[in-house]
Amino acid sequence: YFSAYKFPMKINIDFNNLSGSPIKKDFVEKIASATLEEALKSGGQGKKISLSFAVVSEEEIKKSNKTYRGKDSVTDILTFAEFKNTKELEKTLAVEKEVFLGEALLCYNDIEKYCLIKGKNLKEELATVISHGVLHMLGWKHGKKMFDLQKRIAGAS
């Protein structure tokens, strides 16, 4: 269980559900906040952290995936981070009171199809994908530390 706001940190999440999916803003806020609190620890203390999520159609995410990653396929999430890595973010957090981390495009339909095929719990998978996107916005790269944290967050959702 992750309690809200262990460290006094203001988290602002812009949420646009452009595909009419059943994903609710409060769920995204809960998962993103828990991920930020765990990942930043006391580094976010007293900061205003902003990030953006948009839920888009399969067509839209496929188009963006091709444009930005050169992959002509649908994907669950695309993240556009403002920082190249965690060191760059840490330097910014050390001097700025307000930090915009980036934005993520989520494709609910792709996540739902994946869950049906793999027999996974949809709510847990959504939490995993949202946490994954937040960690990328924090400059994290794929690896055991990242996957373990997003799994813990999703398990607590």
C-alpha positions as CSV (number, residue, x, y, z in Angstrom):
1,Y,0.0,0.0,0.0
2,F,1.3,3.4,-0.9
3,S,0.0,6.3,1.1
4,A,-0.6,9.6,-0.7
5,Y,1.9,12.3,-0.3
6,K,4.5,10.8,2.1
7,F,6.7,13.7,1.1
8,P,5.0,17.1,0.6
9,M,4.9,17.2,-3.2
10,K,2.3,18.8,-5.3
11,I,1.5,16.6,-8.3
12,N,-0.5,18.1,-11.2
13,I,-1.7,15.7,-13.8
14,D,-3.3,16.8,-17.0
15,F,-5.6,14.0,-18.3
16,N,-7.3,13.9,-21.7
17,N,-9.5,10.9,-22.5
18,L,-9.6,11.4,-26.3
19,S,-10.8,7.8,-27.0
20,G,-13.8,7.6,-24.7
21,S,-12.1,4.8,-22.7
22,P,-13.3,3.9,-19.2
23,I,-9.9,5.0,-17.7
24,K,-10.6,7.6,-15.0
25,K,-8.4,10.6,-14.1
26,D,-8.4,9.6,-10.4
27,F,-7.0,6.2,-11.2
28,V,-4.2,7.7,-13.3
29,E,-3.5,10.2,-10.5
30,K,-3.3,7.5,-7.9
31,I,-0.9,5.3,-9.9
32,A,1.3,8.3,-11.1
33,S,1.4,9.8,-7.6
34,A,2.4,6.4,-6.0
35,T,5.1,5.9,-8.7
36,L,6.5,9.5,-8.2
37,E,6.6,9.1,-4.4
38,E,8.5,5.8,-4.6
39,A,10.8,6.8,-7.4
40,L,11.7,10.3,-6.2
41,K,11.7,9.6,-2.4
42,S,12.6,12.8,-0.7
43,G,13.9,14.4,-4.0
44,G,10.4,15.6,-4.8
45,Q,9.9,17.3,-1.4
46,G,8.4,20.7,-1.7
47,K,8.2,20.5,-5.5
48,K,5.4,20.9,-7.9
49,I,5.6,18.1,-10.4
50,S,3.4,18.2,-13.6
51,L,2.8,15.6,-16.2
52,S,0.3,14.8,-18.9
53,F,-1.6,11.7,-20.0
54,A,-3.8,11.4,-23.1
55,V,-5.8,8.2,-23.9
56,V,-5.8,7.9,-27.7
57,S,-7.2,5.5,-30.3
58,E,-5.2,2.7,-31.9
59,E,-5.0,4.7,-35.1
60,E,-3.6,7.7,-33.3
61,I,-1.0,5.8,-31.3
62,K,0.1,3.9,-34.4
63,K,0.6,7.1,-36.2
64,S,2.6,8.6,-33.4
65,N,4.6,5.4,-33.0
66,K,5.6,5.6,-36.6
67,T,6.4,9.3,-36.5
68,Y,8.5,9.3,-33.4
69,R,9.9,5.8,-33.2
70,G,9.8,4.6,-36.8
71,K,7.6,1.6,-35.8
72,D,4.4,1.1,-37.9
73,S,2.4,-0.6,-35.1
74,V,0.0,0.0,-32.3
75,T,1.6,0.1,-28.8
76,D,0.3,0.4,-25.2
77,I,2.1,3.6,-24.3
78,L,4.4,6.2,-25.8
79,T,6.2,8.5,-23.4
80,F,7.7,11.9,-24.3
81,A,10.0,12.8,-21.5
82,E,11.4,16.3,-20.9
83,F,14.6,14.8,-19.4
84,K,17.1,12.5,-21.1
85,N,18.1,10.7,-17.9
86,T,17.7,10.7,-14.1
87,K,20.8,12.8,-13.6
88,E,19.4,15.6,-15.7
89,L,16.2,15.5,-13.8
90,E,18.0,15.5,-10.4
91,K,19.9,18.6,-11.4
92,T,16.7,20.3,-12.4
93,L,14.9,19.2,-9.2
94,A,17.8,20.6,-7.1
95,V,17.1,24.2,-8.4
96,E,13.6,24.4,-9.7
97,K,10.4,24.4,-7.6
98,E,8.2,23.5,-10.6
99,V,9.1,20.7,-13.0
100,F,7.2,19.4,-16.0
101,L,8.2,15.7,-16.6
102,G,6.5,15.1,-20.0
103,E,3.6,13.5,-21.5
104,A,2.4,10.0,-22.3
105,L,-0.1,8.6,-24.8
106,L,-2.0,5.6,-23.6
107,C,-3.9,3.2,-25.9
108,Y,-6.6,1.6,-23.8
109,N,-7.8,-0.7,-26.6
110,D,-4.3,-2.1,-27.1
111,I,-3.9,-2.8,-23.3
112,E,-7.4,-4.4,-23.2
113,K,-6.6,-6.7,-26.1
114,Y,-3.3,-7.7,-24.5
115,C,-5.1,-8.6,-21.3
116,L,-7.6,-10.7,-23.1
117,I,-4.9,-12.6,-25.1
118,K,-2.6,-13.1,-22.0
119,G,-5.4,-13.6,-19.4
120,K,-4.2,-10.6,-17.4
121,N,-6.1,-8.4,-15.0
122,L,-7.0,-5.2,-16.8
123,K,-6.8,-2.9,-13.8
124,E,-3.4,-4.2,-12.8
125,E,-2.1,-4.0,-16.4
126,L,-3.3,-0.4,-16.7
127,A,-1.5,0.4,-13.5
128,T,1.7,-1.3,-14.7
129,V,1.6,0.7,-18.0
130,I,0.9,4.0,-16.3
131,S,3.7,3.5,-13.8
132,H,6.0,2.4,-16.6
133,G,5.3,5.7,-18.5
134,V,5.9,7.8,-15.3
135,L,9.2,6.0,-14.7
136,H,10.3,6.8,-18.3
137,M,9.4,10.5,-17.7
138,L,11.7,10.3,-14.7
139,G,14.5,9.2,-17.0
140,W,14.4,5.5,-15.9
141,K,15.5,2.9,-18.4
142,H,14.2,-0.7,-18.8
143,G,15.7,-3.0,-16.2
144,K,15.0,-5.0,-13.0
145,K,14.7,-1.9,-10.8
146,M,12.1,-0.3,-13.1
147,F,10.1,-3.5,-13.6
148,D,10.1,-4.4,-9.9
149,L,8.9,-0.9,-8.9
150,Q,6.0,-0.8,-11.5
151,K,5.0,-4.3,-10.4
152,R,4.8,-3.2,-6.8
153,I,2.8,-0.1,-7.7
154,A,0.4,-2.2,-9.8
155,G,0.0,-4.8,-7.2
156,A,-1.0,-2.1,-4.7
157,S,-3.6,-0.6,-7.1
